[in-house]
Every structure is written in C-alpha cells, then in structure tokens.
Amino acid sequence: MAAPNTLTFKQALFQAPNTSLKSLASGFFDTSGHSDTPSTAHHFIININANEVPGTRPAAQISINAVDGTVQTRVRSSENTWSAWASVAAELDAGAIADALGYTPEDEANRDTSTDLDGGSASDAKYPSQLAVKTYVDTVADTKINKDGDTLTGGFIATSFDAGTKTTGTYTPAALDGNFQHAINGGAHDLEPPADVCTMIIEYTNNASAGAIDVTAFTSTGGDTATTTNGHKFLYYITKSENYSHLNIKALQ
C-alpha cells in the first residue's frame, strides 16, 4: 500500500486536475507483443495527444503490464520515431509528480483533528478533518448562539440603515434593512408600516423641502405632532404585529 504522502500511478494519472490530462485520447489492450509494446506480455496502452485533438497521432504512450503491473512510457520525437520504452515507478511520490501534473495532494502530516481548530494557533498550512470541523461548529453553535428558552446574556450593536431622502411617493421600511434606520424628509410622502412582524426606530430629519408625512396606513398612531421645519428631528417608533401596526412619534427639539 502506498504511503499517505504518495500517489499510485493510477491516481496520479486520473485524479490530477491539470488540463493537459484532457489530452488522454484513447487506450487499447495489446496482446500481440510486437515491437510497439515493451515486451511480449499483455499491455494496456494509453495514447496521449498533447494538442488535445481527438484522432491525432499520440505524442506519448503509457504502457501498463497486465501481468505484473509495471509501467513504462515513451515519447514521439518525430512522425515515425519513438524513444525507447522507459520504466516508471508504480508508486510515484506526490512531490515528484506535482510539477508535471499540476496536482499537489494534501500532506497527511498537515491533517489536523483538533476540535478547536488549534484556537489562536490556527494555520493556513493545516487542513482540518471533517469530524473536527463538525465538532467545532456544533460546539460554537451550542455555546455561542442563543436558542429557545435561553437567557440572553449579551447585547448587540446595530448600524443604522440609511434610507435616503424621501421627497414623494411611499416609504415602506423593510425589517431586513435593520431595526434602526434614518431618513431625510425632503418632501411630502407616505410612510407605511413594514410588511413583516418587527419593531424598529426611524430617525427623521427635515431639510428645507420637508413636507407632511402621511401615516394613515398605520392601525394607530400617537405621540408628538411632526413638523416640516428645516432641521427638526423626530424618532418614529414602529411596532408591526401579525395584523396590526402602531406608530409613536417623539420630537427631539
């Protein structure tokens, strides 16, 4: 059996992703033992067309002995001239084939089974096992993510979503844009409740073109009366339930 850091000839030939291997055009089983085969034993001959055009004469051949598994190769130097058959090791070291085949297998020595992924010592040179990754993810999910029935022990920092300047039409804030949003009142427009169940706060700032904001789409409203005075600011507290919506306005001046 091959050592962990070696590839069998078969693996090197058929697993390498290098595009040159797309040139494998044909193969045949030769039982004749004529001069085109390395010996009189039965061989499987693989033709390699370097230009990747099917049907063209092969640039090289690989012979696999069906009796003892030995491998030999030869290359074409001209139309009708071949080099002598040369033996190839049945087991090829990964490092020896990397340049030729463009395939660099992972070194077994770099496989990491630590379930914390080495913590603060994590390295780009190592690769984790499948079980190590699963254990790590399960552990993080169990300890870091609050689930149903858990007591929330940490807080969250939010970034206010910039809803832009509203000059006309209808502004329907989206819950997925965040629970904190801010907008400029730049003209008369409608404000409608979000489509999804949520709570959110919108910070409205009037500019010189501020207009009346129609909020009649809400089930109920309360709080201060909004103005259109340039520079005035308001917090719009919105609650959207399954079937109802409420808006409370707080003036900040």
C-alpha positions, 0 to 999 in steps of 0.5 A: 500500500502506498504511503499517505504522502504518495500517489499510485500511478493510477491516481496520479494519472486520473485524479490530477486536475491539470488540463493537459490530462484532457489530452488522454485520447484513447487506450487499447489492450495489446496482446500481440507483443510486437515491437510497439509494446515493451515486451511480449506480455499483455499491455494496456496502452494509453495514447496521449495527444498533447494538442488535445485533438481527438484522432491525432497521432499520440505524442506519448504512450503509457504502457501498463503490464497486465501481468505484473503491473509495471509501467513504462512510457515513451515519447514521439520525437518525430512522425515515425520515431519513438524513444525507447520504452522507459520504466516508471515507478508504480508508486510515484511520490506526490512531490515528484509528480506535482510539477508535471501534473499540476496536482499537489495532494494534501500532506497527511502530516498537515491533517489536523483533528483538533476540535478547536481548530488549534484556537489562536494557533490556527494555520493556513498550512493545516487542513482540518478533518471533517469530524473536527470541523463538525465538532467545532461548529456544533460546539460554537453553535451550542455555546455561542448562539442563543436558542429557545428558552435561553437567557440572553446574556449579551447585547448587540450593536446595530448600524443604522440603515440609511434610507435616503431622502424621501421627497414623494411617493411611499416609504415602506421600511423593510425589517431586513434593512435593520431595526434602526434606520434614518431618513431625510424628509425632503418632501411630502410622502407616505410612510407605511408600516413594514410588511413583516412582524418587527419593531424598529426606530426611524430617525427623521430629519427635515431639510428645507423641502420637508413636507407632511408625512402621511401615516394613515396606513398605520392601525394607530398612531400617537405621540408628538405632532411632526413638523416640516421645519428645516432641521427638526428631528423626530424618532418614529417608533414602529411596532408591526404585529401579525395584523396590526401596526402602531406608530409613536412619534417623539420630537427631539427639539 
